Amino acid sequence: MIGIFEIFMWYLLLVLYMGQIKGVFGTYEPITYKTGCTLWGIFPIFSGALTVKAAKHPTRSMKLGREVSRILLIFYPLEFAIALTYSICSCVNLGQRRKNLTTVADEAMSNF
């Protein structure tokens, strides 16, 4: 679906580009048209077709890949917990640091 969407968007840009009227600022040339955005759409379509083919005819290495994926799924909640703990501790330390700070106005008044 993403690949088809990218190809249609490229086609839309092509139609808009071809229908431009040369104005005061010249003709706009979209960079996605020049870089070949259509090729970007072909890769997701091709990889999706290969994925469907592999799912219909699983191999031994594919079964091993599934087992590795199951093991790695265990670490996602652990990673989230570590990130959450780190952000909470950082916010707590930020609040403690503010108590020790003095403002510029306080330092100016202390000099008088």
VENVENZI-V784103 format. One record per pair of residues at least 6 apart in sequence whose C-alpha atoms are under 7 Angstrom apart, sorted by the first residue. I is the first residue (numbers start at 1). J is the second residue. Records with the same first field share a line. If there is no record, write none. Layout:
I: J  J
//
This chain:
2: 44
3: 41  42  44  45
4: 41
6: 38  41
7: 38  41
10: 33  37  38
13: 33
14: 33
17: 29
20: 27
//
